[in-house]
Amino acid sequence: MTLPAPETKYVSQWRVSCDGGVGALGHPRVWLSLPHETGTVECPYCDCRYIHESFRDKAA
């Protein structure tokens, strides 16, 4: 059985919140800071990956 790849979201802010995005079935809201060096961060609960729009072409 394979798991679906985690979601990737491109954002314009350096600080984002994640709550799993599925209402009551999500996870507690967490605030994540995107490092200016890499421009990417992953949610520790759902593994959703946030990439700053200035790193769209650089993130692998």
C-alpha positions as CSV (number, residue, x, y, z in Angstrom):
1,M,0.0,0.0,0.0
2,T,1.4,3.4,-1.0
3,L,0.6,6.7,0.7
4,P,-0.3,9.8,-1.3
5,A,2.4,12.4,-1.5
6,P,2.0,15.2,1.0
7,E,0.5,18.4,-0.3
8,T,2.7,21.3,-1.4
9,K,1.6,24.9,-1.1
10,Y,3.2,28.0,-2.5
11,V,2.8,31.0,-0.1
12,S,3.7,34.7,-0.2
13,Q,4.3,35.0,3.6
14,W,7.3,33.9,5.7
15,R,5.0,32.7,8.5
16,V,2.1,30.4,7.9
17,S,-0.4,28.4,9.9
18,C,-1.4,24.8,9.2
19,D,-4.4,22.9,10.7
20,G,-4.6,20.0,8.3
21,G,-7.3,21.7,6.3
22,V,-10.1,19.1,6.9
23,G,-12.1,20.7,9.6
24,A,-12.6,18.7,12.8
25,L,-10.6,15.8,11.3
26,G,-7.5,18.0,10.9
27,H,-4.8,18.6,13.5
28,P,-4.1,21.4,16.0
29,R,-3.2,24.7,14.3
30,V,0.5,25.3,14.3
31,W,2.4,28.3,13.1
32,L,5.4,27.6,10.9
33,S,8.3,30.0,10.0
34,L,9.9,29.6,6.6
35,P,13.7,30.1,6.8
36,H,14.9,32.8,4.5
37,E,17.8,30.6,3.5
38,T,15.8,27.7,2.2
39,G,12.3,29.1,1.7
40,T,10.6,25.8,2.7
41,V,9.1,24.2,5.8
42,E,7.1,21.0,6.4
43,C,4.2,20.7,8.9
44,P,5.2,18.3,11.7
45,Y,1.6,16.9,11.8
46,C,0.5,16.4,8.2
47,D,3.8,16.8,6.3
48,C,2.3,19.5,4.1
49,R,5.2,21.4,2.5
50,Y,5.1,25.1,2.3
51,I,7.4,26.9,-0.2
52,H,7.8,30.7,-0.4
53,E,7.0,31.9,-3.9
54,S,10.4,33.4,-4.2
55,F,11.8,29.8,-4.0
56,R,9.4,28.3,-6.5
57,D,12.1,27.5,-9.0
58,K,14.7,26.6,-6.5
59,A,12.9,24.1,-4.2
60,A,13.3,20.5,-5.1
